[in-house]
Amino acid sequence: MGLSRDLAQTREFFTSRAAGWEDRHPDDDVLFRWAVDQLMLSPGDVAIDAGCGSGRALPPMRAAVGPRGAVLGVDATPAMLHEAARLGRQAISVCAIGDVGRLPVRDGCAAGILAAGLLPHLPDPAGTLRELARVAQPDARLAVFHPIGRLALAARHKDRGAHAHDMNIDPHRIGPLLAHGGWALELLDDAPDHYLALAVPNG
Ligand SMILES: C[S@@+](CC[C@H](N)C(=O)[O-])C[C@H]1O[C@@H](n2cnc3c(N)ncnc32)[C@H](O)[C@@H]1O
């Protein structure tokens, strides 16, 4: 089956930006560690980074779940996973090419799911959120995260001609959207320099 038009555009956009992806914002590691902390992972847990890109969140996820846990990163852009491999992220996690709307894992296995920089790139965010809810444990946490403020992100997308649906993370929309996707919003931190919507399964 071919890629949808949206996913093909997303892949094209990120393919040209994958090399050196993390070098553009070297100070973001602290925010990524903080976002992963919000998942409250424990040793032995299964953690998923949905739209993992170069895998920046994978080291703190591995640190949180320890050697007995499992860390899975999924991304639709092969060039991003090449960058993850170059940075050694495949040594600490499983990195898979795929659509996060169809995850290659069983129901109810994940204790924590990170969706960093992902939601504005989803044409059917509720459908994808439902897939994330499918793989989540009943007490799992989902972190919808951006290491940049929402308005600055929208301006960046506009400047770069990104194919982005920035309304997906609008503060008025994110709660109902998460609810539609099987999640209950617990906390919204819509700060000038980052964005975090933390949710738990609502089923
Ligand atoms: C802004 S980048 C963020 C990458 C990484 N999470 C980070 O924060 O550095 C968005 C990523 O989501 C991926 N992506 C977008 N839609 C996707 C989908 N439906 N399935 C899997 N990956 C997707 C893109 O390929 C891209 O690597």
The ligand as a Gaussian input file, in Angstrom:
#p B3LYP/6-31G(d) Opt

LIG

0 1
 C        9.069000      17.680000      14.369000
 S        9.692000      16.072000      14.093000
 C        9.983000      15.579000      15.774000
 C       10.988000      14.468000      15.910000
 C       11.326000      14.113000      17.350000
 N       10.171000      13.588000      18.054000
 C       11.875000      15.339000      18.064000
 O       11.110000      15.944000      18.836000
 O       13.047000      15.678000      17.840000
 C        8.230000      15.131000      13.682000
 C        8.526000      13.702000      13.351000
 O        7.296000      12.999000      13.257000
 C        7.395000      12.076000      12.195000
 N        6.032000      11.737000      11.771000
 C        5.070000      12.572000      11.310000
 N        3.937000      11.889000      11.057000
 C        4.190000      10.595000      11.372000
 C        3.427000       9.391000      11.322000
 N        2.142000       9.394000      10.933000
 N        4.008000       8.246000      11.713000
 C        5.300000       8.232000      12.130000
 N        6.081000       9.333000      12.192000
 C        5.531000      10.501000      11.818000
 C        8.239000      12.781000      11.146000
 O        8.828000      11.873000      10.262000
 C        9.249000      13.515000      12.020000
 O       10.418000      12.760000      12.226000

